[in-house]
Amino acid sequence: MANAEYFKDGGGPLFPGTFVTLPLSRLPLNPADFAQYQWNRLRHWVIETVSLLNFKLKSMPNWTTRPQWKARRGKIAPTAKALYQEVLEAFAGGDKQTLERICVSDFAKKLMAAIDRRNPRERVRFEVTKYNSPLFYPKRIAHQIHQINMYDKNLMTEQAIVAISSTQQVSRYDASTGETIPGSVKIQDKVEYVVLSRQVNAVTFESDSWRVWGTTSPTTLEAYLEEKEAIDKEQARRAGWKPVSK
């Protein structure tokens, strides 16, 4: 039952092979590496697009009717922006009820455990002072849907990743006096890659509300190839293939 709980409300692992494109300034400089990186990025974009298209077609009773499920991709970025700000504010304020409501279970538990480790005589203030580069952010980086919940084959998991650029200010203050603790004020410019996840019923095609799964990092060529090799080995093992001896 504990394992089934892991997948509840869109919980579960980040989809294997998820590709989060590096910022332009961090792309490989070597032409061969750059070409390989872009090829793998394009390859995974095709995988994502096919996953969405297949599920959309599956939701059509026949070829003359409208699909019952729509990706609604235009709503993903603003939803991620609003939800993630709510997560950050709830985490700073120690609002566990909100975290349980808008985060997947595993992520909510991690944040609540961090809240419990705080000094009880201190409180945290948090503010997003501004969102940066509004022409480019928030930006949907990835979006796909797959069946990964082995405990309920009628539930699909939909995941999306959104890049958000913001300036954030956080500080600690004395709970009894309300005075800011000297040296605790921190202001940071950040680009964060927020992962949203939710369940979609493969029979009724109804979607749950998006929840925040957590954050992730951009995909480097080295990390992608390393993960791909591990996935290929696992698939070969499940297929009963024996590794080639060197």
Secondary structure, 3 states (H helix, E strand, C coil): CHHHHHCHHHCCCCCCCCCCCCCHHHCCCCHHHHHHHHHHHHHHHHHHHHHHHHHHHHCCCCCCCCCCCCCCHHHHHHHHHHHHHHHHHHHHHCCHHHHHHHECHHHHHHHHHHHHCCCCCEEEEEEEEEECCCCCCCEEEEEEEECCCCCCCCEEEEEEEEEEEEEEEEEEEECCCCCECCCCCEEEEEEEEEEEEEEEECCCCCECCCEEEEEECCCCHHHHHHHHHHHHHHHHHHCCCCCCCC
